[in-house]
Amino acid sequence: MKDFETIKEYSIKLLSTANMIRLLDRDLVDSRIVKKILVTVPEKYKTSSASLENTKDLSKITLEKVLHAFKT
């Protein structure tokens, strides 16, 4: 994620990429995408990222919930 991108723009790119991969009949679980997001977010979102890692089970959280947490 680039520093000038908003979470909404970034989430649109991520969701479209995930949907394209799923169309190719690849197994892409949300937990893998969630982990990628938490690694690639800029510094201004690190507190939200740390909060999610400490309070949620990352293997069960959905992509939509993570994106919603960053938007709020």
VODREN-947429 format. One record per residue (C-alpha): residue in one letter; x, y, z. Coordinates in steps of 0.02 Angstrom, whole numbers. Example, Ala and Ser with C-alpha at 12.3 -4.5 7.8 and 13.67 -1.06 7.14 Angstrom:
NODE aa     c1     c2     c3
NODE  a    615   -225    390
NODE  s    684    -53    357
% end
This chain:
NODE aa     c1     c2     c3
NODE  m      0      0      0
NODE  k     64    171    -45
NODE  d     60    312     82
NODE  f    -55    419    -25
NODE  e   -184    281    -53
NODE  t   -340    275     53
NODE  i   -400    115    131
NODE  k   -550    118     14
NODE  e   -438    124   -141
NODE  y   -324    -10    -72
NODE  s   -468   -123    -24
NODE  i   -543   -110   -199
NODE  k   -377   -167   -273
NODE  l   -359   -308   -148
NODE  l   -536   -371   -170
NODE  s   -524   -368   -360
NODE  t   -359   -462   -355
NODE  a   -429   -591   -233
NODE  n   -583   -614   -342
NODE  m   -476   -640   -498
NODE  i   -374   -773   -408
NODE  r   -533   -859   -349
NODE  l   -598   -859   -528
NODE  l   -446   -961   -576
NODE  d   -505  -1096   -456
NODE  r   -365  -1065   -334
NODE  d   -395  -1087   -149
NODE  l   -366   -917    -74
NODE  v   -420   -904    105
NODE  d   -458   -737    186
NODE  s   -331   -768    324
NODE  r   -189   -764    198
NODE  i   -250   -599    127
NODE  v   -273   -528    302
NODE  k    -93   -568    346
NODE  k    -32   -484    186
NODE  i   -134   -329    226
NODE  l    -66   -316    402
NODE  v    112   -322    334
NODE  t     86   -196    195
NODE  v    -11    -57    280
NODE  p     79    109    304
NODE  e    139    174    472
NODE  k    -19    275    505
NODE  y   -120    113    514
NODE  k      2     15    622
NODE  t    -97     47    782
NODE  s   -253    -26    702
NODE  s   -151   -171    637
NODE  a    -76   -207    808
NODE  s   -248   -196    888
NODE  l   -319   -323    766
NODE  e   -174   -441    794
NODE  n   -195   -434    982
NODE  t   -385   -446    993
NODE  k   -440   -554    847
NODE  d   -403   -730    788
NODE  l   -321   -691    620
NODE  s   -357   -865    554
NODE  k   -544   -835    570
NODE  i   -566   -650    534
NODE  t   -638   -603    366
NODE  l   -562   -480    245
NODE  e   -714   -368    256
NODE  k   -698   -354    445
NODE  v   -515   -305    431
NODE  l   -551   -172    301
NODE  h   -695   -106    405
NODE  a   -580    -94    557
NODE  f   -456     10    459
NODE  k   -592    124    391
NODE  t   -657    167    565
% end
